[in-house]
Amino acid sequence: MFEDLSDALPTHHYEGGWTHFVGGGLAVFDCDADGLPDIFAPGGSAPAVMIRNKGGFAFDSMPLPEITGATGAYPIDMDADGVRDLFVLRVGPNVALRGKGDCKFEDATAAWGLPQQDRWSTAFTAWWEGDARAVLAVGNYVDRANPDGPFEACDDNLLLRPEAAGYAAKPLTPGFCALSILAARDATGKQRLRLSNDRHYYVTGGYEQMWDIVDRRFLGPQDGWQNVSLWGMGIASRDLTGDGRDEVMLTSMGDQLMQIAQPDGTYAAAPFSIGTYAQRPHMGGDGRPSTGWHAEFGDIDNDGRADLFIAKGNVDQMPGMATRDPNNLLMQAADGTFVERAEHAGVAALERSRGAALADFDQDGRLDLIVSNRRAPLMLYRNVTAVTGNWLRIDLRQAGGNRDAIGARVTVRAAGQVQTLQRVIGGGHAGGQLLPLHVGVADAEWAQITVTWPDGTSSAHTAEVGQTILIEKP
């Protein structure tokens, strides 16, 4: 059950024409070191806002360099100073905001030597290779300068690699209009870059992509990678079977595709009976196909099983797709299937939703929900589920440039269950979060934790549940 507390937020819409049909992702992170999640919301053609969480579900706006044209943002500690920064995606040159503490930011794009290009950026991810600065990947949508566009006019994606004078931009081609990118360990256990692409603009000849970070090449059928074409909007990744390999949720128009990791390192489409395809509205009376955007796994009731939220909404006025398209809250049952509970829980809004985040805004151990909407206000819901299991939040720190241990894997054993979570930046739809990992542990009182750090070393820990713990790399 959720309580609608949207009136607690400053009034803010994600606005704009064609170039803002997509985007609207949210960045959720702690910008003032008080332990409470704060919110960066892009505005599209309107200015972006920084929303500070004051506790008790009270929020206010913070001063921010004026940024228009923003499609989304991701929190990242670019300079390893312990204060979270923001990489802001735009229609136009992207912007890096350096966190100064106390939820204050300054434009550091030039100071950090980030290349400035007039692109339409809609996706982002980052990873570290050794102890240098992060490698950044930016997904770009349609090339607005192509006179033969917009169809079959997808722009190149970019890899930004650190060098002495800043960052060097190199194209990652071919580009098929990426709307989500995620650097994470795939079903083989290798660090790879997954790109989810929108076939509305590549039309033919394109597909979902997987790029090998070590070998620096795209995978194909000879590698066990089977090409799939869909209206790719967002990526969510979580181990649902307890085998240490992440399943992947891909949002789209019509079917939302769940891919189950296989023992041989490949993926198989989940059976229809799993309940996650969510291909048509579950309420509202509109029988046309749904349009999925941000997807995110999180344990809503702390029973030790990850649930799934999907933000839904028509692109604008596409007549073939549902215009009354409620968001999904798919609760995972003990047999691994998912059951729709959004209407019952009070989160089945009919706005044109885009971005979202599951985060514990009041630190009571229950994941709350924030949703951004196209041409409609932000929505905020407090989780007031009466009977929930125990929980644990795990934060990670290590020395060097990758201070937040991005790329680490955390395995939690509690109540007879094994859960493995990855520490990543990327995925979602144009937005993500950088917060302690939230794990539901059912009736367990203690948890055994194994951290596999980005360098491959491991450390073992024991923790009492019902708290946030910080694990530092030995």
C-alpha positions, 0 to 999 in steps of 0.5 A: 500500500502506498500513500500519495504525498505528491503535494509535498514536492515542488511543482515541476513538469517534464515539458517540450516537443518532439525532442522531449517525447523521450527522456524525463529520467530522475537522478536520486542520490544523497547530495548533502550527506544526511542519509536521505535521498535527494532528487534531480529532475530534468525539465525538458524545455523547462529548467531542471530542478534539484529537490532536497529531502528535509526528512519527514516527507518535506522537500524544497528546491535548491539553487541550481545552474539553469539547465534547459533541454535536459532529458535525464541525469545520473549521479556519479562521483567523477572526481572521487572527492566523496561528494556526488556529482551529476552527468546531465543528458541534454538535447545539445551539449551535455553538462557535468555538475560538480557536487560542492556539498549541501546540495550545491553544484557548479558546472564543471564540464570545461574544467573536467575536459568533457567534449562538447557536442550538439547531440540528442543524448538519452542514455548513460552508463559508467565504469572504471578500468583500474584506478583512473577516472571513469570511462563514460558511455553516452547513448545518442538518439536521432541525428537532428542534423541529418536532412534525410531523417528522422527515420533511419537517422540514428546518431553514433553513441560515444565513449568518453575515455579519460586522458591527461587533458580531460576526456577523448570522445570516440564513436561507438558504432553502429548506433541504433537510437539508444534509450538505455545503456548499462555496463554490468556483468552479463550472464557469462559473468563478464563486464559488458555494455548492453544497449537497448535501442528504439526500432521506431527510428532505426526501423530495419537492420537494427537490434539490441546490442552487447559490447564487450568492454575488454575486447572492445567489440560488439558481440554477435551470434557467434558469441551466443548473442542472439539479436532481438529487435524491439522498441527499447526504452529502459533496462533493469537488471537483477538476479531473480533466481539466486544463481548469481547471474542477473536477469534483464528486463527490457521495456518496449511498446507492447511486450515488456521483455524479460530475459532469463540468464542461462547456465551457458551464459546466454539469455532466454525469453521468459515464459509468458506465464511469468507475468511480466510482459505487461503488454496491455493496460491492466485498468482504465478501459483502454485495450490498445498496447502499452508503452513501457519506459523506466523499469526498476527492481526493488523489494517492496514488502521486504520478503526477500523477493525483488518486485518490479515497477514499470513506468508507462505512458503514451509517447504523446498521441500515438493512436495505435497505443494506449493513452490511458496506460497505468503504471505497473507494480508487479509483485514477485510470488514465491514461485517466481511469477509476478502479480499486478498490484498497482491499482490495489497499492495506489500507484496506477496513475494514468499520466504519461509517466517516464522516469521513476525511482524506488528509494526509501525517502523517510528511512523507515526500511520500506522503499517509496516511489517517485515518478516523473511525467510528461506535461504533468507533475511529479508523483511521490508515494510513501510505502505504508505497507502494514506487514513487511519483512526485515531489511538491510542497506549496504553501502560500499567504499574503497580507496582510489578513483572508483570510490563507490566501488562501481562494478562490485557484486554483493551477495547476501545470505539470509532466511535461507535465501541468496541474493546477489546485487550489482553496484552499477551506474546506468540502465533505467530510462534516462535516470538512475540512483546512487544509494546504498543497496536495499535488500529485503531479508524476510524474517532474518535477524542477521545476514551473511554478506560477501562483497566481490570488489571491482578488482576481483578480491572478496571480503566476508561480513556479518551484519544485524538487519534493520540498519544501513551499514558501510563496508570499506574495502580491506 
